[in-house]
Amino acid sequence: MLNTGSRLEGLNKAIGTRIAVSGDLAAKATGHRYRPVGSFVVKGRTGATEVLTPIDPDNARPEWEARYEAAFHAASSGSAEAAALFAALYEEKPDDPCVAFHHRRLVAGRTGTAIHMDEK
């Protein structure tokens, strides 16, 4: 568990977030809401870890979160629509780290939400 925490801490730099949690931890922390970032295979591991980031309840915008979820699910399913959905979100709020992360990936020609990290 500690090694997973260290890997998640390192992912924050790549994603641009301050807090990243595993799907296992998010499932146990039922008093919080999260949004998905992707399934990451980190250096030194073979299995993927579902990564999420918490939603700040003081700044939550249900309509925005629904649009993010739709874009994320489009990316997860490999839909060509994902690029346009994330581009629209990015145009509206380029400082959102998860939106910026996926927008960069899609513009670079990457697809899906399964991400293999070569660095720690």
C-alpha positions as CSV (number, residue, x, y, z in Angstrom):
1,M,0.0,0.0,0.0
2,L,2.8,2.4,0.9
3,N,4.5,1.8,-2.5
4,T,1.2,2.5,-4.3
5,G,0.9,5.7,-2.3
6,S,4.4,6.8,-3.4
7,R,3.5,6.0,-7.1
8,L,0.3,8.0,-6.8
9,E,2.2,10.9,-5.4
10,G,4.5,10.8,-8.4
11,L,1.5,10.7,-10.8
12,N,0.3,14.0,-9.4
13,K,3.2,15.7,-11.2
14,A,2.4,14.1,-14.5
15,I,-1.4,14.7,-14.2
16,G,-1.0,18.2,-12.7
17,T,-3.2,17.3,-9.6
18,R,-2.4,17.7,-6.0
19,I,-4.2,14.6,-4.8
20,A,-4.5,11.3,-6.5
21,V,-6.1,8.2,-4.9
22,S,-6.5,4.6,-6.0
23,G,-9.9,3.2,-6.8
24,D,-9.5,0.9,-3.8
25,L,-9.1,3.8,-1.4
26,A,-11.9,5.8,-3.1
27,A,-14.2,2.9,-2.6
28,K,-13.5,2.9,1.2
29,A,-13.8,6.7,1.6
30,T,-17.5,6.8,1.0
31,G,-17.9,10.4,2.4
32,H,-16.1,11.9,-0.5
33,R,-16.8,12.3,-4.3
34,Y,-14.1,11.6,-6.9
35,R,-13.7,11.8,-10.6
36,P,-11.8,9.3,-12.7
37,V,-8.4,10.2,-14.2
38,G,-7.5,6.8,-15.8
39,S,-6.1,3.4,-15.3
40,F,-2.3,3.8,-14.8
41,V,0.4,1.2,-15.1
42,V,3.3,2.8,-13.3
43,K,7.0,2.0,-13.6
44,G,7.9,-1.2,-11.8
45,R,4.3,-2.6,-11.9
46,T,2.5,-4.8,-14.4
47,G,-1.1,-4.2,-13.3
48,A,-3.1,-1.1,-13.7
49,T,-4.3,1.1,-10.8
50,E,-7.5,3.0,-11.2
51,V,-6.7,6.6,-10.3
52,L,-9.2,9.2,-9.2
53,T,-9.0,12.8,-7.9
54,P,-11.3,14.2,-5.2
55,I,-14.0,16.7,-6.1
56,D,-13.9,19.8,-3.8
57,P,-17.4,20.0,-2.3
58,D,-17.0,23.8,-2.0
59,N,-16.3,24.3,-5.7
60,A,-18.3,21.4,-7.1
61,R,-20.3,22.2,-10.3
62,P,-22.6,19.3,-11.1
63,E,-23.0,20.3,-14.8
64,W,-19.2,20.6,-15.2
65,E,-18.6,17.2,-13.5
66,A,-21.3,15.6,-15.7
67,R,-19.6,17.0,-18.8
68,Y,-16.2,15.7,-17.6
69,E,-17.7,12.3,-16.9
70,A,-19.1,12.2,-20.5
71,A,-15.8,13.2,-22.0
72,F,-13.9,10.6,-19.8
73,H,-16.3,7.8,-20.8
74,A,-16.0,8.8,-24.4
75,A,-12.2,8.5,-24.1
76,S,-12.5,5.2,-22.2
77,S,-14.6,3.7,-25.0
78,G,-12.2,5.0,-27.7
79,S,-14.8,7.3,-29.1
80,A,-13.6,9.9,-31.6
81,E,-16.0,12.3,-29.9
82,A,-13.7,12.4,-26.8
83,A,-11.2,14.8,-28.4
84,A,-14.0,17.3,-29.1
85,L,-15.5,17.0,-25.7
86,F,-12.2,17.5,-23.9
87,A,-11.3,20.4,-26.3
88,A,-14.6,22.1,-25.3
89,L,-13.9,21.6,-21.6
90,Y,-10.3,22.8,-22.1
91,E,-11.4,25.9,-23.9
92,E,-13.7,26.8,-21.0
93,K,-11.4,25.9,-18.2
94,P,-7.7,25.3,-19.3
95,D,-6.5,25.3,-15.7
96,D,-8.4,22.1,-14.8
97,P,-5.6,19.6,-14.4
98,C,-7.5,16.5,-15.4
99,V,-9.0,18.2,-18.5
100,A,-5.6,19.6,-19.5
101,F,-4.0,16.2,-19.1
102,H,-6.5,14.4,-21.3
103,H,-6.7,17.2,-23.8
104,R,-2.9,17.0,-24.3
105,R,-3.0,13.2,-24.6
106,L,-5.8,13.3,-27.2
107,V,-4.2,16.1,-29.2
108,A,-1.0,14.1,-29.3
109,G,-2.9,11.2,-30.9
110,R,-3.2,9.0,-27.8
111,T,-6.5,7.3,-27.1
112,G,-8.3,5.6,-24.2
113,T,-7.8,6.1,-20.5
114,A,-5.4,3.2,-19.9
115,I,-2.0,5.0,-19.5
116,H,1.4,3.4,-19.2
117,M,3.9,5.6,-17.3
118,D,7.6,5.1,-18.1
119,E,8.7,7.3,-15.2
120,K,8.1,6.9,-11.4
